[in-house]
Amino acid sequence: MQEQPEIDFAAAAASLPTDDPERAADGLKALMQNPAFRRLVQQVQSGELGDDELRDEATAIAHDLAARQELRRDE
C-alpha cells in the first residue's frame, strides 16, 4: 500500500473561508483520521458507491464527527 503524505492541517484550514482556522484544522484532522471517512474515500476511488450512497455515507460521517466535537466541547 502506498504511504500517504503528511497533511499540514493548519495550512489546509487557512485556505478555507472560516473565522476560526484552528477549529477548522482540528475538524480536518478528525475527518482525515476517521476510519469511516477513510473507507468512504477508498469506496469512492474504487467506484463502489453511487451518488445517493455517497451522499448518505458522507452525511452520516459528518453527523458523527459533529456529535463527537460537541461532546469534547462539553467536557
C-alpha positions as CSV (number, residue, x, y, z in Angstrom):
1,M,0.0,0.0,0.0
2,Q,1.3,3.5,-0.9
3,E,2.2,5.7,2.1
4,Q,0.1,8.8,2.4
5,P,1.8,12.2,2.5
6,E,1.7,14.1,5.8
7,I,-1.1,16.7,5.7
8,D,-0.5,20.2,7.1
9,F,-3.9,20.7,8.6
10,A,-3.2,24.2,9.7
11,A,-2.2,25.2,6.2
12,A,-5.2,23.5,4.7
13,A,-7.6,25.2,7.1
14,A,-6.0,28.6,6.5
15,S,-7.2,28.3,2.9
16,L,-10.8,27.8,4.0
17,P,-13.3,30.6,4.3
18,T,-13.6,30.4,8.1
19,D,-13.4,32.8,11.1
20,D,-11.8,30.0,13.2
21,P,-9.0,28.3,11.3
22,E,-7.8,26.5,14.4
23,R,-11.2,24.8,14.8
24,A,-11.2,24.1,11.1
25,A,-7.8,22.5,11.3
26,D,-9.0,20.3,14.2
27,G,-12.1,19.3,12.2
28,L,-10.0,18.4,9.1
29,K,-7.6,16.3,11.2
30,A,-10.6,14.5,12.9
31,L,-12.1,13.8,9.4
32,M,-8.9,12.5,7.9
33,Q,-8.3,10.2,10.9
34,N,-11.8,8.9,11.0
35,P,-11.8,5.2,9.8
36,A,-15.3,5.5,8.3
37,F,-14.1,8.5,6.2
38,R,-11.1,6.6,5.0
39,R,-13.3,3.7,4.0
40,L,-15.6,6.1,2.2
41,V,-12.6,7.6,0.2
42,Q,-11.5,4.1,-0.8
43,Q,-15.0,3.2,-1.9
44,V,-15.3,6.4,-3.9
45,Q,-11.8,5.8,-5.5
46,S,-12.7,2.3,-6.5
47,G,-16.1,3.3,-7.9
48,E,-18.1,1.2,-5.4
49,L,-20.6,4.0,-4.5
50,G,-23.3,5.8,-6.4
51,D,-24.2,9.4,-5.8
52,D,-27.0,8.7,-3.4
53,E,-24.9,6.2,-1.4
54,L,-22.0,8.6,-1.3
55,R,-24.3,11.4,0.0
56,D,-25.8,9.2,2.7
57,E,-22.4,7.9,3.9
58,A,-20.9,11.4,3.9
59,T,-23.8,12.8,5.8
60,A,-23.6,10.1,8.4
61,I,-19.9,10.7,8.9
62,A,-20.4,14.5,9.2
63,H,-23.1,14.0,11.8
64,D,-20.9,11.6,13.8
65,L,-18.0,14.0,13.8
66,A,-20.2,16.9,14.8
67,A,-21.6,15.0,17.7
68,R,-18.1,14.0,18.8
69,Q,-16.9,17.6,18.7
70,E,-19.9,18.7,20.7
71,L,-19.1,16.1,23.4
72,R,-15.4,17.3,23.5
73,R,-16.5,20.9,23.9
74,D,-18.9,19.9,26.7
75,E,-16.1,18.2,28.7
